[in-house]
Amino acid sequence: MRLPPLKGCVVLVPVKAFGAAKARLAPTLDAAGREALAREMAARVLAAAAPLPVAVVCDDDEVARWAARHGALVLPEPGRGLNGAVEAGVERLGAAGAAEVLVVHADLPFAHEVAQLAGFGGVTLVPDRRDDGTNVACVPAGAGFRFHYGPGSFARHRAEARRLGLPCRVVRDPELTWDVDVPGDIPAGMGPPVPG
């Protein structure tokens, strides 16, 4: 898919197939509940990207159609895994003219105003509440930043900024550090009640 000319900061949201998302929530949510929760959170993240343009990187046709209906650019990257898909997405957005790419994960139920993280001039990282994972990363599009998602990604992404000689800013916005990985992470009012 050919991208329109871009400039400034573009938000990139990696979205997993809704039917396969959030398997670790199975003790609390059935398949339909997990899919509905994944869709709701992803829609909130796309809305939080405004007024910046947003692209969804995915390997699922249903997600691609959903993203297009929500006004996002669609970057199909099948078979690359999360790190490869995000790196390919950043590269494609940079080739279309984006100066920086704000990677925001689709499981942030309180996502808001992510555009505030743009414009730093280096790497901006928002860790999860445990300072382990990376919920948001804003990187210069042409820097060759390598992504290292998975357990311990926050430390690895800080090391990657150092490797590239880029200043690194850490932002601990409570609403952006909250992601949903396990049943206890589901906020009240989303999904079924979680026993105390």
N, C-alpha and C positions, 0 to 999 in steps of 0.2 A: 504494500500500500504506500503510495506516494504521499508524503506529508506536505501540508501547506508551509509557506515560509513562516518561521518562528523567530522571536526575539526575546531578550530578557530571560525571565525564569519560567519554566514549565514544570508543572506537577506531574510526576509519574507514579501511578498506583499499580502495583502488581496485584492481580486478582486471580486466585485459584478457582478452579471449577467449583461452583456453589455446592454441587452434590457431594464433593469430596472434601469440603472445607471443615475444619474444626473437629476432626475425629476424636480428639481428646475430651470433647464435651459429651461423648456418647453416654457416660454414666448418668447424665442429667437430661440430655436432649436426644430425641429420636432423630432420624435422618431428616425428616421434614422440618423439624425445629431448628436443627443446625443450619440447614440451607436457608431458612427464613432469617435467622440471626445474621448469617454471613452477608446476605443481600442487604439487610437493614444497615449494618455497619459500613459496608462498602458504599452505599448511597450517601451516608453521612459524611464519609471521607471525601467523596466527589464534591458534595456541596461545600465542604470546608475549604476547597481549593479556590473558590471564587475570591477575587476576580481574575486569577491566573488561569491560563489555558491548562487543560488537564488531558493526559493520555493514560490509557490503561494498557498494560502489558499482560498478555494472557496466552494460554495454550488451549483454550476451550471456545468452541463456536458459540455456545449459549452466552458465555460471559462477553464475547465480542459483540453480540447483538445487543445485550443489555447495556454495555458501555456506550455504544453508538446511540441508543435511545436516550441515554443520559447526557448526550452532547459531548462525549469524550472522543478524542482521537483513539484509534484502536491500533495497537502494535502486536500482531500475532507473532509469538516466538515459541513455537512448539518444541518440546524435547530438550530444552536448555537448562531446566531447573531454575530455581529462584535466582541464584547469583548470576548465571549466564543470561537469563532473561532481562534482569535489571541492567546489567552492563550493556547488552545489546540495545535496550531501550534508551539508555543515556546516550549511547553513541549515535543512534538514529535521530534523536531530538537535537543533539549538537550539530549533526550534519545538516539539519533543516534550519539552523540558525540560533537555537537556544543557547544562551550564555551560561546558564546554570540550570541544574535539574534538582528538583525537590522530590525525593523519593519518600512517599508516605504509605505506610502499610494499611491494608483495608480492614484491619480488625481493631480500630480505635473508636470505641463507642462515643467518646466525648470530643472527637476531633472538631476543631474550630480554627478559623482564621490562620491557616498554615502559611499564608503569604507573608506574615510577619517574620518568618524565618529566612526569607530571601535577602540577597544583597550584602552578605557579610564579606565576601572577597576571599573566602577560604572554604573550609568544611564546617558545616554546622551539624551536630549530632544531638538527637533527642533519645536518650536511653529509655528502656522500660523501667517500671517501678523498682525492679531488683538490680538496676545498673548492670544487667547482663546482656539483654538483646538491644537491638537498635530499631526503634519505632519510626524515626524520621531521620533522613540524611539529606543535606543539601550540599551538592558538590559542583564545582566548575565543570561544565560539559566536556571540555577538551583536555582535562587533566589526566585522563587515563586511570581514574580511581577504580580500584578493584574491590568488589563487594565480597563480604565474608559472612553472610547470614548464617544463623544457627546459634547454638549455645555459645556464649562468650563473644558475640559479634561486636558488642560495644567496644571492648578493649582492642579487638582486631581492627576495627574501623579507625580508632584513634591512632593506632600504630600505622595504618595505611596513610593517614594524613601526614604523619611524621615522615614516612618513607618518601612522600612526594614533596616534602618541604613546604607544606601548606599550613597556615594557621588553623587551629581547630577550636571552635567554640562549642561548648556543651550547654544546652538549654534543658532545664528540668521543669517544663510546664506540666503541672499535675494532670491536666486534661489530655495531654499528648503522651504522657508516660504510661497511661492506662491502656493496656491492650488485653485481649481476651484469649487466654491459652487454656485455662482449666476452668471447671465449673464455678469455683469461687470467684472468678474474675468477672462473671456476668453481672452487670449492674442491675439493681432493683428496677423492675419495670421492663426489662428486656428478657425475653424468654420466660420459662416457668420460674416460680420461686425456688431459690436454692436453699436447702436445709442449712440451718445455722451452723 
